């Protein structure tokens, strides 16, 4: 009987620890989604400076044209050459996951860009993205890898 009570007590302790870990992971996922939203807001408010503030020093990006770009210095150089700006770009995380260690996670969702096409007319592009985040030594999340795709544009009806 004593052994059974000990087993029940141990199982109860294990269940309590597992429940606390689940709650902690849910909190971590919500935190990472919040960081992704803050990234979007900082980019809208501060432009390229706000955008770059969320890149880790060892970040990797996948531009639509050209090679993969690795490292913050190379990314800044790429943006300077292409004139990239996050103006008009917004995104919304649909979900997030964080590793049990709490050091690595990812967000994914949809993005939309409102700008002008080559002909100067308003243009809207949409797509999906996935961003991998790493907790830095100072406790802040920075992204280490970002990739997205563009949805095909709807055919334009010509009157």
Buried (B, 14 or more C-beta within 10 A) or exposed (E): EEEEEEEEEEEEEEEEEEEEEEEEBEEBBEBBBEBBBBBBEBBBEEEBEBBBBBBBEEBBBEBEEEEEBEBBEBBBEBBEEEEBEBEBBBBBBEEBEBEEEEEBBBBBBBBBBEEEEEEEEEBEBBBBBEBBBBBEEEEEBBBBBBBBEEEEEEEEEEE
